[in-house]
Amino acid sequence: MLSASVPLAGALAVVFVSWNRDSVPEADGLDALYATAPEVVDVRSLSAGVTFGQLLEDAGMGGTDRNSLLLAFREQANPRRMRSGAEVRIVRRRWGEDPVRIEVDLDRDRLVRLERARSGWTSSLVELVTTTDTVFVAGDIRSSLWTAILDNGGLGGVPLADRRQMVGRLDRVFQWQIDFSRQIREGDTYRFVLERERRPDGSMRSGQLLAAELVNAGRAYYAIRFEPSDEPQSWFDLEGQSVRRAFLMKPIELSRISSGFTNSRFHPILQRWRAHRGVDYAANSGTPVQATGSGVVVRRGWGDAYGRVIDVRHPNGFLTRYAHLSGWARGLAVGSRVTQGQVIGYVGMTGLATGPHLHYEMHVGGRPIDPIAIDLPAEDPVPAADMARWERVRDQRLRLLLGLPGPETFRERRTEARVADSDG
Ligand SMILES: [Zn+2]
């Protein structure tokens, strides 16, 4: 492992560069993620008319435990006077287990930290002095991007939960170009620049990718953040084409397909051959489900075999369906407008399901189609009016990226390592 300072103009607070030589490869793909993640963070936010106590109940915290937690919370703040939208982070060691820590943002600068003690809960008020810095990360991949970033020695100072978030960011930006769970292979390389807001304890408050490169099977993919004048920020390739599509590849982050789209399969419950005109994603009960595209909720109810189901109508005759849910996001109703990536419900096993999973369907003009197989419509490129500014921003952000060790460096390193091996 090497750490190096990259000489760059401007504010440069943190530099992490890792050759990732000491890591022990694992043979697993993304499945290992759930096994190795040290904590599961369930992020929720208070909406209007919902008390902190109700939110905890929704998160599965009952009676005595919840009362004890509220008692500890009251030592720091009034649970009845919390702002709508306040973020609550419920930390568990594993899905399904009782929470071990809960953080509640009071405002931008203060949070209440609740920790499970021998009996009941303890609380403390934490004053946040956040700092913004830039994180530079580069490495090569031995098995999966997840293990590569988890094992990246240069990221020693970055908490594991934040590294998991970084993988999530990359996955979200590159989801339309690369399937991280299937296409990533040994010898692929990554480098990215992340703008980070940091709490005093070193944990990431928020992180945004400024620029990223992923080299997969010899082909380089780029994503550069840019803020068009009249549109929300997005990510573009070097030619200014949007890397985003009108639909997410999958409704659950970092998830795995357990059953694909087919016109004929043997149904485990019905015990007969039947078409499966959707895609199943394996996930634990309670995992958030995101709307894959922006649109309007046209069904939120019970649909026989589907169990609790949501249908969202999108422009151009598209419709998406999310089935077997354990529940919906609070406030969601028929007629609600949803945006891409918005959490609309939670994984369950209602209706005809042998275990918790999400059944996802996409329809065009009333016909079911395979959401994995179709070419999803692209979002708009950089607007012509912003082209000059885009080129400046792109070049500047690309320079940051290219200052990091890239594919050539890692190729040389691997060759050296092989030579050293055969010498010994
Ligand atoms: Zn299904």
Residues whose N, C-alpha, C, O or C-beta is under 5 A from the ligand:
A	BS01	ZN	G278 V279 D280 H359
